[in-house]
Amino acid sequence: MFEFDQYLGFLAFAIIVLIGFWLMLFLAAIVPYWIGGAVKEMLDEKKEKKRLEKENA
């Protein structure tokens, strides 16, 4: 049977693994989506600025 110290060690290990898993999932899925949206928005703003400069010239 497990002793209490071994149970705490296993619990700490499981928590660290789960935190790592969810952090990896966040970094692999959400961050690229966020960066891609920011780049698209920046390009749209530049396109709009050029269009406005062309109309005013």
Backbone as XML, in Angstrom:
<?xml version="1.0"?>
<chain id="A" units="angstrom">
  <residue number="1" name="MET">
    <atom name="N" x="0.836" y="-1.182" z="0.000"/>
    <atom name="CA" x="0.000" y="0.000" z="0.000"/>
    <atom name="C" x="0.883" y="1.248" z="0.000"/>
  </residue>
  <residue number="2" name="PHE">
    <atom name="N" x="0.351" y="2.310" z="-0.517"/>
    <atom name="CA" x="1.108" y="3.564" z="-0.573"/>
    <atom name="C" x="1.132" y="4.237" z="0.791"/>
  </residue>
  <residue number="3" name="GLU">
    <atom name="N" x="2.238" y="4.910" z="1.052"/>
    <atom name="CA" x="2.300" y="5.745" z="2.242"/>
    <atom name="C" x="1.882" y="7.153" z="1.859"/>
  </residue>
  <residue number="4" name="PHE">
    <atom name="N" x="1.654" y="7.967" z="2.856"/>
    <atom name="CA" x="1.141" y="9.315" z="2.605"/>
    <atom name="C" x="2.129" y="10.146" z="1.798"/>
  </residue>
  <residue number="5" name="ASP">
    <atom name="N" x="3.439" y="10.009" z="2.035"/>
    <atom name="CA" x="4.444" y="10.754" z="1.275"/>
    <atom name="C" x="4.414" y="10.374" z="-0.207"/>
  </residue>
  <residue number="6" name="GLN">
    <atom name="N" x="4.244" y="9.084" z="-0.475"/>
    <atom name="CA" x="4.167" y="8.648" z="-1.864"/>
    <atom name="C" x="2.906" y="9.197" z="-2.530"/>
  </residue>
  <residue number="7" name="TYR">
    <atom name="N" x="1.826" y="9.262" z="-1.796"/>
    <atom name="CA" x="0.578" y="9.818" z="-2.335"/>
    <atom name="C" x="0.766" y="11.289" z="-2.679"/>
  </residue>
  <residue number="8" name="LEU">
    <atom name="N" x="1.422" y="12.044" z="-1.793"/>
    <atom name="CA" x="1.666" y="13.456" z="-2.067"/>
    <atom name="C" x="2.590" y="13.637" z="-3.256"/>
  </residue>
  <residue number="9" name="GLY">
    <atom name="N" x="3.589" y="12.788" z="-3.377"/>
    <atom name="CA" x="4.486" y="12.857" z="-4.528"/>
    <atom name="C" x="3.749" y="12.591" z="-5.827"/>
  </residue>
  <residue number="10" name="PHE">
    <atom name="N" x="2.909" y="11.559" z="-5.812"/>
    <atom name="CA" x="2.130" y="11.255" z="-7.014"/>
    <atom name="C" x="1.177" y="12.396" z="-7.345"/>
  </residue>
  <residue number="11" name="LEU">
    <atom name="N" x="0.554" y="12.961" z="-6.341"/>
    <atom name="CA" x="-0.369" y="14.072" z="-6.557"/>
    <atom name="C" x="0.349" y="15.289" z="-7.145"/>
  </residue>
  <residue number="12" name="ALA">
    <atom name="N" x="1.532" y="15.596" z="-6.613"/>
    <atom name="CA" x="2.322" y="16.716" z="-7.148"/>
    <atom name="C" x="2.723" y="16.435" z="-8.593"/>
  </residue>
  <residue number="13" name="PHE">
    <atom name="N" x="3.148" y="15.215" z="-8.877"/>
    <atom name="CA" x="3.518" y="14.846" z="-10.245"/>
    <atom name="C" x="2.325" y="14.988" z="-11.190"/>
  </residue>
  <residue number="14" name="ALA">
    <atom name="N" x="1.170" y="14.484" z="-10.776"/>
    <atom name="CA" x="-0.028" y="14.550" z="-11.624"/>
    <atom name="C" x="-0.431" y="16.002" z="-11.884"/>
  </residue>
  <residue number="15" name="ILE">
    <atom name="N" x="-0.345" y="16.847" z="-10.882"/>
    <atom name="CA" x="-0.712" y="18.259" z="-11.054"/>
    <atom name="C" x="0.249" y="18.942" z="-12.017"/>
  </residue>
  <residue number="16" name="ILE">
    <atom name="N" x="1.542" y="18.686" z="-11.876"/>
    <atom name="CA" x="2.529" y="19.295" z="-12.773"/>
    <atom name="C" x="2.315" y="18.833" z="-14.205"/>
  </residue>
  <residue number="17" name="VAL">
    <atom name="N" x="2.037" y="17.543" z="-14.400"/>
    <atom name="CA" x="1.793" y="17.026" z="-15.750"/>
    <atom name="C" x="0.543" y="17.667" z="-16.349"/>
  </residue>
  <residue number="18" name="LEU">
    <atom name="N" x="-0.505" y="17.789" z="-15.573"/>
    <atom name="CA" x="-1.736" y="18.386" z="-16.096"/>
    <atom name="C" x="-1.558" y="19.866" z="-16.426"/>
  </residue>
  <residue number="19" name="ILE">
    <atom name="N" x="-0.831" y="20.593" z="-15.581"/>
    <atom name="CA" x="-0.558" y="22.002" z="-15.878"/>
    <atom name="C" x="0.249" y="22.116" z="-17.165"/>
  </residue>
  <residue number="20" name="GLY">
    <atom name="N" x="1.245" y="21.250" z="-17.319"/>
    <atom name="CA" x="2.035" y="21.257" z="-18.546"/>
    <atom name="C" x="1.201" y="20.931" z="-19.767"/>
  </residue>
  <residue number="21" name="PHE">
    <atom name="N" x="0.296" y="19.965" z="-19.640"/>
    <atom name="CA" x="-0.565" y="19.601" z="-20.766"/>
    <atom name="C" x="-1.444" y="20.771" z="-21.201"/>
  </residue>
  <residue number="22" name="TRP">
    <atom name="N" x="-2.097" y="21.417" z="-20.247"/>
    <atom name="CA" x="-2.988" y="22.520" z="-20.608"/>
    <atom name="C" x="-2.220" y="23.729" z="-21.122"/>
  </residue>
  <residue number="23" name="LEU">
    <atom name="N" x="-1.021" y="23.968" z="-20.594"/>
    <atom name="CA" x="-0.186" y="25.051" z="-21.120"/>
    <atom name="C" x="0.236" y="24.752" z="-22.548"/>
  </residue>
  <residue number="24" name="MET">
    <atom name="N" x="0.620" y="23.502" z="-22.827"/>
    <atom name="CA" x="0.995" y="23.117" z="-24.184"/>
    <atom name="C" x="-0.192" y="23.279" z="-25.124"/>
  </residue>
  <residue number="25" name="LEU">
    <atom name="N" x="-1.359" y="22.857" z="-24.699"/>
    <atom name="CA" x="-2.554" y="23.001" z="-25.520"/>
    <atom name="C" x="-2.838" y="24.469" z="-25.811"/>
  </residue>
  <residue number="26" name="PHE">
    <atom name="N" x="-2.716" y="25.316" z="-24.810"/>
    <atom name="CA" x="-2.935" y="26.754" z="-24.988"/>
    <atom name="C" x="-1.936" y="27.334" z="-25.970"/>
  </residue>
  <residue number="27" name="LEU">
    <atom name="N" x="-0.660" y="27.016" z="-25.782"/>
    <atom name="CA" x="0.373" y="27.586" z="-26.647"/>
    <atom name="C" x="0.264" y="27.064" z="-28.076"/>
  </residue>
  <residue number="28" name="ALA">
    <atom name="N" x="-0.139" y="25.830" z="-28.248"/>
    <atom name="CA" x="-0.199" y="25.232" z="-29.582"/>
    <atom name="C" x="-1.458" y="25.629" z="-30.350"/>
  </residue>
  <residue number="29" name="ALA">
    <atom name="N" x="-2.517" y="25.995" z="-29.667"/>
    <atom name="CA" x="-3.786" y="26.247" z="-30.354"/>
    <atom name="C" x="-4.200" y="27.711" z="-30.304"/>
  </residue>
  <residue number="30" name="ILE">
    <atom name="N" x="-4.161" y="28.326" z="-29.168"/>
    <atom name="CA" x="-4.750" y="29.649" z="-29.004"/>
    <atom name="C" x="-3.801" y="30.760" z="-29.410"/>
  </residue>
  <residue number="31" name="VAL">
    <atom name="N" x="-2.532" y="30.634" z="-29.047"/>
    <atom name="CA" x="-1.571" y="31.695" z="-29.343"/>
    <atom name="C" x="-1.379" y="31.898" z="-30.852"/>
  </residue>
  <residue number="32" name="PRO">
    <atom name="N" x="-1.198" y="30.853" z="-31.678"/>
    <atom name="CA" x="-1.086" y="31.100" z="-33.126"/>
    <atom name="C" x="-2.349" y="31.755" z="-33.718"/>
  </residue>
  <residue number="33" name="TYR">
    <atom name="N" x="-3.506" y="31.358" z="-33.221"/>
    <atom name="CA" x="-4.751" y="31.969" z="-33.680"/>
    <atom name="C" x="-4.770" y="33.462" z="-33.335"/>
  </residue>
  <residue number="34" name="TRP">
    <atom name="N" x="-4.318" y="33.803" z="-32.142"/>
    <atom name="CA" x="-4.277" y="35.174" z="-31.679"/>
    <atom name="C" x="-3.279" y="35.990" z="-32.514"/>
  </residue>
  <residue number="35" name="ILE">
    <atom name="N" x="-2.100" y="35.443" z="-32.759"/>
    <atom name="CA" x="-1.087" y="36.145" z="-33.553"/>
    <atom name="C" x="-1.572" y="36.315" z="-34.989"/>
  </residue>
  <residue number="36" name="GLY">
    <atom name="N" x="-2.185" y="35.288" z="-35.555"/>
    <atom name="CA" x="-2.707" y="35.382" z="-36.918"/>
    <atom name="C" x="-3.774" y="36.457" z="-37.048"/>
  </residue>
  <residue number="37" name="GLY">
    <atom name="N" x="-4.652" y="36.562" z="-36.072"/>
    <atom name="CA" x="-5.673" y="37.602" z="-36.095"/>
    <atom name="C" x="-5.073" y="38.988" z="-35.986"/>
  </residue>
  <residue number="38" name="ALA">
    <atom name="N" x="-4.038" y="39.140" z="-35.170"/>
    <atom name="CA" x="-3.384" y="40.444" z="-35.028"/>
    <atom name="C" x="-2.695" y="40.848" z="-36.325"/>
  </residue>
  <residue number="39" name="VAL">
    <atom name="N" x="-2.051" y="39.895" z="-36.992"/>
    <atom name="CA" x="-1.378" y="40.195" z="-38.266"/>
    <atom name="C" x="-2.406" y="40.566" z="-39.325"/>
  </residue>
  <residue number="40" name="LYS">
    <atom name="N" x="-3.508" y="39.833" z="-39.386"/>
    <atom name="CA" x="-4.562" y="40.141" z="-40.368"/>
    <atom name="C" x="-5.132" y="41.537" z="-40.137"/>
  </residue>
  <residue number="41" name="GLU">
    <atom name="N" x="-5.360" y="41.872" z="-38.876"/>
    <atom name="CA" x="-5.882" y="43.197" z="-38.559"/>
    <atom name="C" x="-4.889" y="44.288" z="-38.949"/>
  </residue>
  <residue number="42" name="MET">
    <atom name="N" x="-3.607" y="44.064" z="-38.705"/>
    <atom name="CA" x="-2.586" y="45.042" z="-39.067"/>
    <atom name="C" x="-2.541" y="45.243" z="-40.587"/>
  </residue>
  <residue number="43" name="LEU">
    <atom name="N" x="-2.632" y="44.138" z="-41.342"/>
    <atom name="CA" x="-2.620" y="44.253" z="-42.801"/>
    <atom name="C" x="-3.868" y="44.979" z="-43.310"/>
  </residue>
  <residue number="44" name="ASP">
    <atom name="N" x="-5.019" y="44.698" z="-42.713"/>
    <atom name="CA" x="-6.246" y="45.395" z="-43.104"/>
    <atom name="C" x="-6.140" y="46.886" z="-42.830"/>
  </residue>
  <residue number="45" name="GLU">
    <atom name="N" x="-5.535" y="47.277" z="-41.701"/>
    <atom name="CA" x="-5.367" y="48.698" z="-41.390"/>
    <atom name="C" x="-4.439" y="49.376" z="-42.387"/>
  </residue>
  <residue number="46" name="LYS">
    <atom name="N" x="-3.351" y="48.701" z="-42.774"/>
    <atom name="CA" x="-2.436" y="49.273" z="-43.768"/>
    <atom name="C" x="-3.142" y="49.433" z="-45.109"/>
  </residue>
  <residue number="47" name="LYS">
    <atom name="N" x="-3.943" y="48.421" z="-45.496"/>
    <atom name="CA" x="-4.672" y="48.492" z="-46.769"/>
    <atom name="C" x="-5.665" y="49.661" z="-46.752"/>
  </residue>
  <residue number="48" name="GLU">
    <atom name="N" x="-6.355" y="49.838" z="-45.636"/>
    <atom name="CA" x="-7.318" y="50.930" z="-45.506"/>
    <atom name="C" x="-6.612" y="52.284" z="-45.544"/>
  </residue>
  <residue number="49" name="LYS">
    <atom name="N" x="-5.458" y="52.381" z="-44.902"/>
    <atom name="CA" x="-4.691" y="53.635" z="-44.903"/>
    <atom name="C" x="-4.254" y="53.981" z="-46.325"/>
  </residue>
  <residue number="50" name="LYS">
    <atom name="N" x="-3.768" y="52.982" z="-47.082"/>
    <atom name="CA" x="-3.363" y="53.232" z="-48.469"/>
    <atom name="C" x="-4.558" y="53.658" z="-49.315"/>
  </residue>
  <residue number="51" name="ARG">
    <atom name="N" x="-5.711" y="53.020" z="-49.072"/>
    <atom name="CA" x="-6.906" y="53.373" z="-49.836"/>
    <atom name="C" x="-7.334" y="54.807" z="-49.560"/>
  </residue>
  <residue number="52" name="LEU">
    <atom name="N" x="-7.267" y="55.232" z="-48.302"/>
    <atom name="CA" x="-7.637" y="56.596" z="-47.949"/>
    <atom name="C" x="-6.654" y="57.604" z="-48.523"/>
  </residue>
  <residue number="53" name="GLU">
    <atom name="N" x="-5.359" y="57.270" z="-48.525"/>
    <atom name="CA" x="-4.358" y="58.165" z="-49.111"/>
    <atom name="C" x="-4.578" y="58.293" z="-50.611"/>
  </residue>
  <residue number="54" name="LYS">
    <atom name="N" x="-4.955" y="57.208" z="-51.259"/>
    <atom name="CA" x="-5.188" y="57.220" z="-52.703"/>
    <atom name="C" x="-6.416" y="58.076" z="-53.041"/>
  </residue>
  <residue number="55" name="GLU">
    <atom name="N" x="-7.460" y="58.012" z="-52.209"/>
    <atom name="CA" x="-8.665" y="58.811" z="-52.448"/>
    <atom name="C" x="-8.403" y="60.296" z="-52.240"/>
  </residue>
  <residue number="56" name="ASN">
    <atom name="N" x="-7.596" y="60.642" z="-51.250"/>
    <atom name="CA" x="-7.337" y="62.049" z="-50.938"/>
    <atom name="C" x="-6.321" y="62.675" z="-51.876"/>
  </residue>
  <residue number="57" name="ALA">
    <atom name="N" x="-5.534" y="61.887" z="-52.559"/>
    <atom name="CA" x="-4.486" y="62.445" z="-53.439"/>
    <atom name="C" x="-5.044" y="62.933" z="-54.755"/>
  </residue>
</chain>
